Amino acid sequence: MAKTLTPRRVVVTGLGMVTPVGIGTEESWDALIAGKSGAAELTLVDHKDFPVHIGCEVKDFDETRWIDKREARRLDRFTHFAIACSDMAVKDAGLDLSALNLERCGVVYASGIGGIRSIEEQLLRYAEKGPSRISPFTIPLLMVNCGSGSIAIRFGFKGVNYAPVTACASASHALGLALRHIQWGEADVMISGGSEAGIGILGLGGFSNMKALSTRNDDPLHASRPFDKDRDGFVMGEGAGAVVLEELEHAKARGATIYAEFLGYGMTDDAHHITAPLETGEGGARALKIALEDAGITPDQVDYINAHGTSTPYNDASETAAIKEAFGEEAARKVSISSTKGSTGHLLGAAGGVEFGIAAMAIKHNLIPQTINYTTPDPVCDLDYTPNAPKKREIRYAMSSSLGFGGHNCTLCIGRYDG
């Protein structure tokens, strides 16, 4: 099929999630609606000498449910997550692989830091036992694109395949780019999203020493508190989200169940600071505006925003300013906003993949997930963050925003599909 200059319509037909509050989309969604937190004392790293002792780990994950035990040893935990949630998404979509043109099926699947735990492990091997004990599988273990490549191998997808890296905006960029490949006629089916498993000595040490993490070690369940006045940093998490995207007619021809239509996205950069967002939110506001324009809708039509909402002082204030700038005061005060990072912690490069899926589930259920741990209003964060209880609301259009170190901003827009 030749490329098209008229954008084709793209729909969401499958979701998969591995999160600190559940393994599976429905389990994760139910936990979010119930207001559960995935935070607890860390078990994946010896944290006694670190200033931070808490995180949001994925519990009871057994990679051998999806991967042969021998093969699993050759892959990093972030790739285990990627394979697991993509398998969930493909099954959820009901894809019959034998009926697909696999050369028109692709993968754009991200990670912010890839196999960082494998890097740690191999360096420790070298330090303790010398260079001969470095694993011959080290390179595929650490490659950021091992997730995207492994997904393609698993399903035989022979089309476009790569792994964008934009820190905590990685998965959202992956989804936006996957959208474009289908719109432009380069693919009919795409698996997209992101995976992260960075809880280790480097991840924990780096983020804690830059004062980005919450130090509420004695109260982990209430440590991640997006938009709350007493927020003191994010809680480091891990997990993955995968989405099956299809060209509309392709999905309809096989009778697929459609969660939502993927309408557009916007991406910008602050060009300001490698880690700090602009206080004015100007870059995030432009990403929101571009996404709205790309989707062909206006701010007053948006019912829900799944915000980046990390629970850091700078991010939440900047993002609030961005929404006000992009939407205008009136529309900004009418839209329902929430940050599900209160429950999941910050999944870094995987965040956008999970949160896009949450936005799709919100449309499916006409239900706004809550922002937990919101107890003290902040005068600079004065919008409707859906505090502490989910809200029933008809959702026609939803947005999901991700912001990453490097000044990266990415906003995705989806809408209800009515046929």
C-alpha positions in Angstrom: 0.0 0.0 0.0 1.3 3.4 -0.9 1.8 6.2 1.6 -1.2 8.5 1.9 -1.3 12.3 2.2 -4.8 12.1 3.8 -4.4 10.9 7.4 -6.1 7.6 8.1 -8.1 7.1 11.2 -6.5 5.2 14.1 -8.2 3.3 16.9 -7.1 1.6 20.2 -8.1 -2.1 20.2 -5.9 -3.6 22.9 -4.4 -2.7 26.2 -1.8 -4.4 28.5 -0.4 -3.2 31.8 2.2 -4.3 34.4 2.1 -1.8 37.3 2.9 -1.6 41.0 -0.9 -1.9 41.7 -1.7 -4.8 39.4 -0.5 -7.2 36.7 -3.1 -6.7 34.0 -5.2 -3.8 32.8 -8.4 -4.6 34.7 -6.5 -5.4 37.9 -4.5 -2.1 37.6 -7.6 -0.1 36.8 -9.6 -1.5 39.7 -6.8 -0.7 42.1 -6.6 2.9 40.8 -10.4 3.4 41.2 -10.2 1.9 44.7 -7.5 4.4 45.6 -4.8 1.9 46.4 -1.1 2.8 46.5 1.7 0.6 45.3 4.3 2.2 47.5 6.2 0.2 50.2 9.7 -0.4 51.5 12.0 -1.4 48.7 13.0 -5.1 48.2 14.8 -4.9 44.8 17.8 -3.0 46.2 19.7 -2.8 49.4 18.6 0.6 50.4 20.0 0.9 54.0 22.7 3.4 53.0 20.4 5.5 50.8 18.3 8.5 52.0 15.2 6.9 50.3 13.9 3.5 51.4 10.6 3.4 49.5 9.4 2.8 46.0 6.6 1.4 43.9 7.7 -2.1 42.8 5.8 -4.5 40.7 4.8 -7.3 43.0 4.5 -11.1 42.4 5.7 -10.8 38.8 6.7 -14.1 37.3 8.3 -13.6 33.9 8.1 -17.3 33.1 4.4 -16.9 32.6 5.4 -15.3 29.3 9.0 -16.3 28.6 10.9 -19.5 28.7 13.1 -19.6 31.8 16.3 -19.9 29.9 15.5 -17.1 27.6 14.3 -14.9 30.5 17.9 -15.1 32.0 19.1 -13.4 28.8 16.8 -10.4 29.1 16.5 -7.5 31.5 13.5 -7.0 33.8 12.3 -4.1 31.6 12.1 -6.4 28.6 10.2 -9.0 30.7 7.7 -6.3 31.4 7.5 -5.3 27.8 6.9 -8.8 26.5 4.3 -9.5 29.2 2.1 -6.4 28.7 2.4 -6.6 24.9 1.2 -10.2 25.0 -1.8 -8.9 27.1 -2.5 -6.2 24.6 -2.4 -8.5 21.6 -4.7 -11.0 23.3 -7.0 -8.2 24.4 -7.2 -7.0 20.8 -8.1 -10.4 19.6 -5.4 -10.3 16.9 -5.2 -13.4 14.7 -1.5 -13.3 13.7 -2.1 -15.8 10.9 -4.5 -13.4 9.3 -2.3 -10.3 9.4 0.1 -9.0 6.8 3.0 -9.0 9.2 5.1 -6.7 7.0 2.5 -4.0 7.7 2.6 -4.6 11.5 5.2 -2.6 13.5 6.4 -1.7 16.9 7.4 1.6 18.4 8.2 0.8 22.0 10.2 2.9 24.4 12.2 2.9 27.6 13.8 5.9 29.3 16.9 4.0 30.6 16.7 0.4 29.4 18.6 -2.3 31.2 20.2 -0.1 33.9 20.0 -2.9 36.5 21.9 -5.2 34.1 24.6 -2.6 33.7 24.9 -2.5 37.5 25.1 -6.3 37.7 27.7 -6.7 35.0 29.9 -3.9 36.5 29.8 -5.6 39.8 30.8 -8.9 38.2 33.7 -7.2 36.6 34.8 -5.6 39.8 34.6 -8.8 41.8 35.6 -11.5 39.2 37.3 -9.7 36.3 36.4 -9.2 32.6 36.0 -12.9 31.7 32.9 -13.1 33.9 31.0 -10.3 32.0 28.0 -12.0 30.4 28.0 -12.4 26.6 24.4 -11.3 26.7 25.3 -7.9 28.3 24.6 -5.8 25.2 21.1 -7.1 24.5 20.4 -7.0 28.3 21.1 -3.3 28.4 19.8 -2.1 24.9 16.9 0.3 25.1 15.6 -1.2 21.9 15.6 -4.8 23.3 12.0 -4.3 24.3 10.8 -3.2 20.8 13.0 -5.9 19.1 11.7 -8.7 21.5 8.1 -7.7 20.9 8.6 -7.9 17.1 10.3 -11.3 17.4 7.5 -12.6 19.6 4.7 -11.7 17.2 6.6 -11.7 13.9 5.9 -8.1 13.2 8.2 -7.2 10.3 7.3 -3.5 9.7 8.7 -0.3 11.3 10.5 -0.9 14.6 12.4 1.4 16.9 12.6 2.7 20.5 12.5 6.5 21.2 14.2 7.7 24.3 13.1 11.0 25.8 13.3 10.2 29.6 9.9 10.3 31.2 8.2 11.3 27.9 9.5 8.2 26.1 6.3 6.1 26.0 4.1 9.0 25.0 6.5 9.9 22.1 6.4 6.2 21.1 2.6 6.3 20.9 2.5 9.5 19.0 5.0 8.2 16.5 3.1 4.9 16.1 0.0 7.0 15.4 1.8 8.8 12.6 3.0 5.5 10.9 -0.6 4.3 10.6 -2.0 7.7 9.6 0.6 8.0 6.9 -0.2 4.6 5.5 3.1 2.9 6.5 1.4 0.4 8.8 -2.0 -1.1 9.6 -1.2 -2.4 13.1 1.2 -1.1 15.7 2.2 -2.1 19.2 3.4 0.8 21.2 4.0 2.0 24.8 6.9 1.8 27.1 8.6 -0.2 29.9 10.9 0.6 32.8 12.7 -1.3 35.6 15.2 1.1 37.0 15.0 0.5 40.7 18.6 -0.2 41.6 21.7 1.4 43.0 22.1 3.9 40.1 18.5 4.8 39.7 17.8 5.2 43.4 21.1 6.9 44.1 20.9 9.3 41.2 17.4 10.4 41.8 17.7 10.6 45.6 20.9 12.6 45.5 19.4 15.2 43.1 16.6 15.6 45.7 13.8 14.4 43.3 12.4 11.7 45.5 10.0 11.8 48.4 11.7 11.0 51.7 8.5 10.0 53.6 10.1 6.7 54.4 7.9 6.2 57.5 4.7 6.6 55.4 5.1 5.2 51.9 1.4 4.9 51.2 1.1 8.7 51.4 4.4 9.7 49.9 3.3 10.3 46.4 0.8 13.2 46.6 0.5 15.0 43.3 -0.6 18.6 43.4 -0.8 18.6 47.2 0.9 21.5 48.9 3.0 19.2 51.1 4.4 17.2 48.2 8.1 16.6 48.5 9.1 14.5 45.5 8.1 11.5 43.4 8.1 7.9 44.4 10.2 5.8 42.0 8.2 3.1 40.3 8.6 0.4 37.6 6.3 -1.2 35.2 5.0 -1.2 31.6 2.1 -0.3 29.3 1.4 -1.6 25.8 -1.3 -0.5 23.4 -2.5 -2.1 20.1 -3.3 0.6 17.6 -5.0 -0.1 14.3 -6.2 1.7 11.2 -9.9 2.0 11.6 -11.1 0.0 8.6 -8.6 -2.7 9.4 -10.1 -3.0 12.9 -13.7 -2.9 11.7 -13.0 -5.5 9.1 -12.1 -8.1 11.7 -14.8 -7.0 14.2 -12.5 -5.6 16.8 -13.7 -4.0 20.0 -12.6 -0.4 20.0 -11.7 1.4 23.2 -11.2 4.9 21.7 -10.0 6.7 18.6 -6.5 8.1 18.7 -7.0 11.7 17.4 -3.7 13.5 17.7 -0.6 14.4 19.6 1.7 17.3 20.2 5.4 17.4 21.2 7.6 20.4 22.1 10.7 21.2 24.1 11.3 23.8 26.8 14.8 24.5 25.6 15.4 25.7 29.1 17.1 23.3 31.6 18.1 19.6 31.5 16.0 18.7 34.5 13.8 21.7 35.6 10.6 22.6 33.7 9.8 26.2 32.9 7.9 27.7 35.7 5.4 29.3 33.3 4.6 25.9 31.7 5.1 27.4 28.3 6.5 24.3 26.6 3.8 22.0 28.1 1.1 24.5 27.1 2.3 24.4 23.5 2.3 20.6 23.5 -1.3 20.7 24.7 -2.3 23.3 22.1 -0.7 21.3 19.2 -2.4 18.1 20.4 -5.8 19.9 20.4 -5.2 21.3 17.0 -4.0 17.9 15.6 -7.1 16.3 17.0 -9.4 19.0 15.6 -11.0 19.8 19.0 -11.2 22.8 21.3 -10.3 23.0 25.0 -13.9 23.2 26.2 -14.6 19.8 24.6 -12.0 18.0 26.7 -13.4 16.2 29.7 -10.4 14.5 31.3 -6.6 15.1 31.4 -4.4 12.4 32.9 -1.6 14.7 34.0 2.0 14.0 34.3 1.6 15.0 38.0 4.8 13.6 39.5 4.4 15.0 43.0 7.4 17.3 42.8 7.1 20.9 43.7 8.3 22.2 40.3 6.5 19.8 38.0 3.0 20.1 39.4 3.1 23.9 39.6 4.4 24.2 36.0 1.9 21.7 34.7 -1.0 23.6 36.3 0.3 26.7 34.6 0.5 24.9 31.3 -3.1 23.7 31.4 -4.3 27.3 32.3 -2.3 28.7 29.4 -3.4 26.2 26.9 -7.1 26.0 27.9 -7.8 29.4 29.2 -9.0 30.0 32.8 -12.7 29.0 32.2 -12.0 25.7 30.4 -9.1 24.8 32.7 -11.5 25.0 35.7 -14.1 22.8 34.0 -11.9 19.9 32.9 -11.4 17.0 35.3 -7.7 16.3 35.9 -6.0 13.5 37.9 -2.5 12.1 38.4 -2.5 8.4 38.8 1.1 8.5 40.0 -0.3 8.9 43.5 -1.1 5.2 43.2 1.6 3.9 40.8 4.5 6.1 41.6 6.5 7.5 38.7 7.1 4.8 36.1 9.6 7.0 34.3 9.9 6.1 30.6 6.9 3.7 30.9 4.6 6.3 32.5 3.0 7.5 29.2 2.2 4.0 28.1 0.3 3.1 31.2 -1.4 6.5 31.5 -2.6 6.5 27.9 -4.2 3.1 28.7 -5.8 4.6 31.8 -7.2 7.5 29.7 -8.7 4.9 27.3 -10.2 3.0 30.3 -11.7 6.2 31.6 -13.5 6.7 28.3 -14.7 3.1 28.4 -16.2 3.5 31.9 -17.0 7.2 31.8 -15.1 7.4 35.1 -12.4 9.8 36.2 -9.7 8.1 38.3 -8.8 9.8 41.5 -5.7 11.6 42.6 -5.0 10.0 46.0 -3.2 11.6 49.0 -4.6 15.1 48.1 -5.2 16.7 51.5 -3.8 20.2 51.5 -4.6 22.5 48.6 -1.8 24.4 47.1 -2.6 28.0 46.0 -0.5 27.6 42.8 -2.2 24.2 42.0 -5.9 25.3 42.1 -7.6 23.2 39.4 -9.9 20.2 39.8 -7.6 17.2 40.4 -10.3 14.7 41.3 -9.1 14.4 44.9 -9.4 11.1 46.8 -12.5 9.6 45.0 -13.3 8.7 41.4 -15.9 10.8 39.6 -18.6 9.7 37.2 -18.6 11.9 34.1 -19.3 11.4 30.5 -16.0 11.5 28.7 -15.9 12.3 25.0 -12.3 13.5 24.8 -9.4 12.8 27.0 -5.7 13.8 27.0 -2.6 12.3 28.6 0.6 14.4 29.1 4.1 13.4 29.8 7.1 15.6 30.5 10.7 14.4 30.6 14.2 15.6 31.6 15.7 17.4 28.6 12.7 19.6 28.5 10.6 17.1 26.5 6.8 17.6 26.5 4.3 15.3 24.8 0.5 15.3 24.9 -1.8 12.6 23.4 -5.5 13.1 22.6 -8.1 10.3 22.3 -11.8 10.4 21.9 -14.9 8.1 22.2 -15.5 6.1 19.0 -19.2 5.9 18.2 -18.9 4.2 14.8 
